[in-house]
Amino acid sequence: MNIEENQVVNSLRLEGVQYGVNGKQIITDATGSIPDGQITALIGPSGAGKTTLLKLCNGLISPTAGEIYIEGKLIGDLSPITLRRRVGIVLQSSPMVKGTVYDNLELPLRLQGKTLSDQQAAELVERVGLPAAVLTQDARELSGGQRQKVSIARTLVNNSKILLLDEITASLDPESLQEIEELIVGLNRAESVTVVWITHNLAQAARVGENFWVMADGVIRAAGTKEQIHASEDEEVQRFVKGVLS
């Protein structure tokens, strides 16, 4: 059922979510809420299930148990098109299809039988700090930082109010990393975009995060502000964040 109108609606809410495949349990218990309009850093050791969790929240895969709510509505009650419009996802690999930057930006609209005007395309690349001239470039010849910006711009085509980011700066040089951080923080502050950001860079998590989820062994072990994370009595959480989220 949906959340009652007089209750606080979080952008994302998970209740007892589990996911397994080929006999292997990847998510064993994911329960928690993502605050609306904030940047939540999703952190934890490798193999914790973080990327799988983002894919579940974007509908790329379906949970084997539990419920996921998007802005108060069950994810299963939303059509794929509606879900993609509301929840965008940007992956570390930032894959580009064959063609120009414009072709890549238009892709989400083409899938809906729509087109992207030149003006809209120019505004999109400008929003992510790229010149309009990049629109005619071969997307596969862009630098890593440029590809990530185009990938973010492509996600913004649908004006998604929830943005899921999976290690999007992991392979970037320091200058490009800073540019991407400033871009995401700027979008969050200017447009109240809710962000869930997976990062193994705990210093980055401390810089950009207002809220934190700590995940280990397929379980959300702690959630909340820095102070709440530090107050957690979970030993795994304390080992992971000790001396970093300050």
FENHU-V85505 format. One record per run of one state. SS is the DSSP state (H for helix, E for strand, L for the rest). FROM is the first residue (numbers start at 0). LEN is the number of residues. Records with the same first field share a line. If there is no record, write none. Layout:
SS = FROM-LEN / FROM-LEN
This chain:
L = 0-11 / 21-2 / 34-4 / 43-6 / 57-7 / 70-2 / 77-2 / 90-9 / 110-7 / 127-4 / 136-1 / 141-2 / 156-5 / 166-7 / 191-2 / 198-3 / 208-2 / 216-2 / 224-1 / 230-4 / 241-5
E = 11-10 / 23-11 / 38-5 / 64-6 / 72-2 / 86-4 / 99-1 / 137-1 / 161-5 / 193-5 / 210-6 / 218-6
H = 49-8 / 74-3 / 79-7 / 100-10 / 117-10 / 131-5 / 138-3 / 143-13 / 173-18 / 201-7 / 225-5 / 234-7
